[in-house]
């Protein structure tokens, strides 16, 4: 629809609306909330106003009276709302939250906070005219794992980090790192890269190293390897998180796991090579206690220009 520009504005906004309702509903379901995402405007309004007539709800939300009446009827049937007759005017009644919906809205508060924060992240990434912003938002939001990011933030224990032991895992390890290399160093992919990614068992596993991947809901979204390098020194390499899941602290979780894995291999220090242009990665390493090796003068691949060391003992 993007090709039709402003002429398809209504349809495009409805598509975004439908998508967000669907994503938020999947979040509610994952957290066992008993409310529907489509009920939120009415529930929030009544949470603030306590009791209103259908006409007042319609006016304050800017929705048609028939649409609100239909929604309220469903919510009454599900026990989320209460209908009370005005003792002074039997023709008038007010709508308020039931005890069930009050409890569910309280449970929903921390979930709604994360939902809003993640949506704001998408909005902060767009700029330009309204149509340009809309196009960027559509490309980012409609193709992104919005609900999965929210669910991870609410349930970080769902992240599973495991050693690669299947063809599928090794394939995911290769694909994730190739995507990273092609994005940042498309003209600087070397023999060592292709060897490690195409034959990780030979060039890592058989040499005493370990390849690990991180998965969420069965989808591999991160990876790294550790490999004994010198006496008591372990090399950390190919630590990457797929772009769609960056900004969630998953890199920190992987780095912590890598340090523990290096200790299991008998390492006293962990070494890695990187490039000074990768500032977010370098900030991550420095935050974890890595310091630059000022004596480094040679690197395993020509694109690297910084070596960092983390002491694991003492």
C-alpha positions as CSV (number, residue, x, y, z in Angstrom):
1,X,0.0,0.0,0.0
2,X,3.0,2.3,0.5
3,X,3.1,2.9,-3.3
4,X,-0.3,4.8,-3.1
5,X,1.1,7.3,-0.7
6,X,-1.4,9.5,1.1
7,X,-4.3,8.0,-0.8
8,X,-4.0,4.8,1.3
9,X,-3.4,6.6,4.6
10,X,-6.6,5.3,6.2
11,X,-5.9,1.7,5.2
12,X,-2.2,2.0,6.4
13,X,-3.2,3.4,9.8
14,X,-5.8,0.6,10.2
15,X,-3.2,-2.0,9.3
16,X,-0.9,-0.6,12.0
17,X,-3.8,-0.5,14.4
18,X,-4.8,-4.1,13.7
19,X,-1.2,-5.2,14.0
20,X,-0.7,-3.5,17.4
21,X,-4.0,-4.9,18.8
22,X,-2.8,-8.4,17.7
23,X,0.7,-8.0,19.1
24,X,-0.6,-6.6,22.4
25,X,-3.1,-9.4,22.7
26,X,-0.4,-12.0,22.3
27,X,1.5,-10.2,25.2
28,X,-1.6,-10.3,27.3
29,X,-2.1,-14.0,26.6
30,X,1.5,-14.8,27.4
31,X,1.1,-13.1,30.8
32,X,-2.3,-14.8,31.4
33,X,-4.3,-11.6,31.6
34,X,-8.0,-12.0,31.3
35,X,-8.7,-8.9,29.3
36,X,-8.6,-8.1,25.6
37,X,-6.3,-5.5,24.0
38,X,-9.4,-4.0,22.3
39,X,-10.9,-3.3,25.8
40,X,-8.1,-1.1,27.0
41,X,-9.5,2.4,26.2
42,X,-12.7,1.7,28.0
43,X,-11.0,-0.1,30.9
44,X,-8.5,2.7,31.4
45,X,-11.1,5.4,31.1
46,X,-13.3,3.7,33.8
47,X,-10.3,3.1,35.9
48,X,-9.8,6.9,36.0
49,X,-13.5,8.0,36.0
50,X,-14.9,5.2,38.1
51,X,-18.4,5.3,36.6
52,X,-19.8,6.7,33.3
53,X,-22.8,6.2,31.1
54,X,-22.3,4.7,27.6
55,X,-23.0,8.1,26.1
56,X,-20.2,9.7,28.3
57,X,-17.8,6.9,27.4
58,X,-18.5,7.4,23.7
59,X,-18.0,11.2,24.0
60,X,-14.8,11.0,26.0
61,X,-13.2,8.4,23.8
62,X,-14.4,10.0,20.6
63,X,-16.0,6.8,19.4
64,X,-19.5,6.1,18.0
65,X,-22.3,5.3,20.4
66,X,-23.1,1.9,18.6
67,X,-19.4,0.9,18.7
68,X,-19.2,1.6,22.5
69,X,-22.5,-0.1,23.2
70,X,-21.4,-3.2,21.4
71,X,-18.1,-3.3,23.3
72,X,-19.7,-2.6,26.6
73,X,-22.2,-5.4,26.1
74,X,-19.4,-7.9,25.5
75,X,-17.5,-6.7,28.5
76,X,-20.6,-7.0,30.7
77,X,-21.1,-10.5,29.5
78,X,-17.5,-11.4,30.4
79,X,-17.9,-10.0,33.9
80,X,-15.4,-7.2,33.3
81,X,-18.0,-4.4,33.8
82,X,-20.9,-3.7,36.1
83,X,-24.1,-1.9,35.1
84,X,-25.9,0.1,37.8
85,X,-29.3,1.8,37.4
86,X,-29.6,5.3,38.6
87,X,-32.0,5.2,41.6
88,X,-33.4,8.6,40.6
89,X,-33.8,7.8,36.9
90,X,-34.5,4.3,35.8
91,X,-33.8,5.3,32.2
92,X,-30.2,6.1,33.1
93,X,-27.5,3.6,34.1
94,X,-23.8,3.9,34.7
95,X,-20.9,1.5,33.8
96,X,-18.1,0.7,36.2
97,X,-15.3,-1.8,36.5
98,X,-16.0,-5.1,38.1
99,X,-13.6,-6.4,40.8
100,X,-12.2,-8.8,38.2
101,X,-11.2,-6.0,35.8
102,X,-9.9,-3.9,38.7
103,X,-7.5,-6.8,39.6
104,X,-6.6,-7.4,36.0
105,X,-5.8,-3.8,35.4
106,X,-3.5,-3.7,38.4
107,X,-1.8,-6.8,37.2
108,X,-1.5,-5.2,33.7
109,X,0.3,-2.0,34.9
110,X,3.9,-3.3,34.7
111,X,3.1,-5.0,31.5
112,X,1.6,-1.8,30.0
113,X,4.7,0.1,31.1
114,X,7.0,-2.2,29.0
115,X,4.5,-2.2,26.1
116,X,4.7,1.6,26.0
117,X,8.5,1.7,26.4
118,X,9.0,-0.7,23.5
119,X,6.6,1.2,21.3
120,X,8.4,4.4,22.1
121,X,11.7,2.8,21.0
122,X,10.2,2.2,17.6
123,X,8.9,5.8,17.4
124,X,12.2,7.3,18.4
125,X,13.8,5.6,15.4
126,X,11.8,7.5,12.8
127,X,12.1,11.1,11.5
128,X,11.1,13.2,8.5
129,X,7.7,14.2,7.2
130,X,4.6,12.4,8.5
131,X,4.5,10.1,5.5
132,X,8.2,9.4,5.8
133,X,7.8,8.6,9.5
134,X,4.8,6.4,8.7
135,X,6.8,4.5,6.1
136,X,9.7,4.0,8.4
137,X,7.5,2.9,11.2
138,X,5.7,0.4,9.0
139,X,8.9,-1.1,7.8
140,X,10.4,-1.3,11.3
141,X,7.3,-2.2,13.4
142,X,5.4,-4.5,11.0
143,X,8.5,-6.6,10.4
144,X,9.9,-6.5,13.9
145,X,9.3,-8.8,16.9
146,X,7.5,-6.2,18.9
147,X,5.5,-8.6,21.1
148,X,8.5,-11.0,21.5
149,X,10.7,-8.1,22.7
150,X,8.0,-7.1,25.3
151,X,7.5,-10.7,26.4
152,X,11.3,-11.2,26.8
153,X,11.6,-8.0,29.0
154,X,8.7,-9.4,31.1
155,X,10.2,-12.9,31.3
156,X,14.0,-12.8,30.7
157,X,14.3,-16.3,32.1
158,X,12.9,-17.5,28.8
159,X,16.3,-16.9,27.1
160,X,18.0,-20.2,26.7
161,X,21.8,-20.4,26.2
162,X,23.1,-23.8,25.1
163,X,26.2,-25.3,23.5
164,X,25.8,-26.0,19.8
165,X,25.2,-29.7,19.3
166,X,23.0,-29.9,16.2
167,X,23.4,-29.0,12.5
168,X,20.5,-26.4,13.0
169,X,22.4,-24.7,15.8
170,X,25.7,-24.5,13.9
171,X,23.8,-23.2,10.8
172,X,22.2,-20.5,13.0
173,X,25.6,-19.6,14.5
174,X,26.9,-19.1,10.9
175,X,24.0,-17.2,9.6
176,X,23.8,-14.8,12.5
177,X,27.5,-13.9,12.3
178,X,27.5,-13.6,8.5
179,X,24.7,-11.1,8.7
180,X,26.8,-9.1,11.2
181,X,29.9,-9.3,9.0
182,X,28.0,-8.3,5.9
183,X,26.5,-5.3,7.6
184,X,29.6,-3.9,9.2
185,X,32.6,-5.3,7.2
186,X,31.1,-6.6,3.9
187,X,34.5,-6.2,2.1
188,X,36.6,-7.6,5.0
189,X,35.5,-11.2,5.4
190,X,38.6,-13.4,5.6
191,X,39.6,-17.0,5.5
192,X,39.5,-17.3,9.3
193,X,35.9,-16.1,9.3
194,X,34.7,-18.6,6.8
195,X,36.6,-21.5,8.5
196,X,35.2,-20.7,11.9
197,X,31.7,-20.2,10.6
198,X,31.6,-23.1,8.1
199,X,33.4,-25.7,10.2
200,X,33.1,-24.6,13.8
201,X,33.5,-28.2,15.1
202,X,36.9,-28.5,13.4
203,X,38.3,-25.0,14.2
204,X,36.7,-24.5,17.6
205,X,35.3,-27.7,19.1
206,X,38.1,-30.0,18.2
207,X,40.6,-27.5,19.6
208,X,39.0,-27.5,23.0
209,X,36.6,-24.6,22.5
210,X,32.9,-24.2,22.9
211,X,30.3,-22.7,20.5
212,X,27.1,-21.5,22.2
213,X,23.8,-20.0,21.0
214,X,21.0,-18.1,22.7
215,X,17.5,-18.8,21.7
216,X,14.1,-17.3,22.5
217,X,11.0,-19.2,21.8
218,X,13.0,-21.6,19.7
219,X,14.6,-18.8,17.6
220,X,18.4,-18.4,17.8
221,X,19.0,-14.7,18.4
222,X,22.6,-14.6,19.7
223,X,25.9,-16.6,19.7
224,X,29.5,-16.6,20.7
225,X,32.5,-19.0,21.0
226,X,35.3,-19.4,23.5
227,X,38.6,-21.1,22.5
228,X,41.8,-21.8,24.5
229,X,44.4,-19.5,23.0
230,X,47.5,-19.3,25.1
231,X,48.4,-20.7,28.5
232,X,45.5,-19.8,30.7
233,X,44.1,-17.4,28.1
234,X,40.8,-17.9,26.4
235,X,39.7,-16.2,23.2
236,X,36.2,-14.8,22.9
237,X,34.9,-14.4,19.4
238,X,31.8,-14.0,17.2
239,X,29.7,-12.6,20.0
240,X,26.6,-11.2,18.3
241,X,22.9,-10.6,18.8
242,X,20.6,-10.3,15.9
243,X,19.6,-6.7,15.2
244,X,15.9,-7.2,16.0
245,X,16.7,-8.1,19.6
246,X,19.4,-5.6,20.3
247,X,18.9,-3.1,23.1
248,X,17.5,-5.7,25.5
249,X,20.7,-6.5,27.4
250,X,21.1,-9.9,25.7
251,X,24.7,-9.1,24.8
252,X,25.5,-8.6,28.5
253,X,23.9,-12.0,29.3
254,X,25.9,-13.7,26.6
255,X,29.1,-12.0,27.8
256,X,28.5,-13.1,31.4
257,X,27.9,-16.6,30.2
258,X,31.1,-16.5,28.1
259,X,33.2,-15.4,31.1
260,X,31.8,-18.3,33.1
261,X,32.5,-20.7,30.2
262,X,36.1,-19.4,30.0
263,X,36.6,-20.2,33.7
264,X,35.2,-23.7,33.2
265,X,37.9,-24.1,30.5
266,X,40.6,-23.1,33.0
267,X,41.1,-19.6,31.7
268,X,42.6,-16.9,33.9
269,X,41.9,-14.2,31.4
270,X,39.6,-13.6,28.5
271,X,40.8,-12.0,25.3
272,X,38.9,-10.6,22.3
273,X,39.6,-8.6,19.2
274,X,37.4,-5.9,17.8
275,X,37.3,-2.6,15.9
276,X,37.2,0.9,17.4
277,X,34.3,1.9,15.2
278,X,32.0,-0.6,17.1
279,X,31.4,1.7,20.0
280,X,28.3,0.0,21.5
281,X,30.3,-3.3,21.6
282,X,33.4,-1.7,23.1
283,X,31.2,0.0,25.7
284,X,29.7,-3.4,26.6
285,X,33.2,-4.9,27.0
286,X,34.4,-2.0,29.1
287,X,31.4,-2.1,31.3
288,X,32.2,-5.8,32.0
289,X,35.7,-4.9,33.0
290,X,37.7,-5.5,29.8
291,X,40.7,-3.1,29.3
292,X,42.6,-2.4,26.1
293,X,45.8,-4.4,25.6
294,X,48.2,-1.5,24.7
295,X,50.9,-4.0,23.7
296,X,48.8,-5.5,20.9
297,X,50.5,-5.0,17.5
298,X,49.2,-7.9,15.5
299,X,45.7,-9.2,15.0
300,X,44.2,-12.4,13.7
301,X,42.3,-10.6,10.9
302,X,43.3,-7.3,9.2
303,X,40.0,-5.6,10.1
304,X,40.7,-5.8,13.9
305,X,42.5,-2.8,15.4
306,X,41.9,-3.3,19.2
307,X,42.5,-6.2,21.6
308,X,40.9,-6.2,25.0
309,X,41.6,-8.3,28.1
310,X,39.5,-9.3,31.0
311,X,41.2,-10.9,34.1
312,X,39.0,-13.8,35.3
313,X,40.9,-14.5,38.6
314,X,42.8,-12.5,41.2
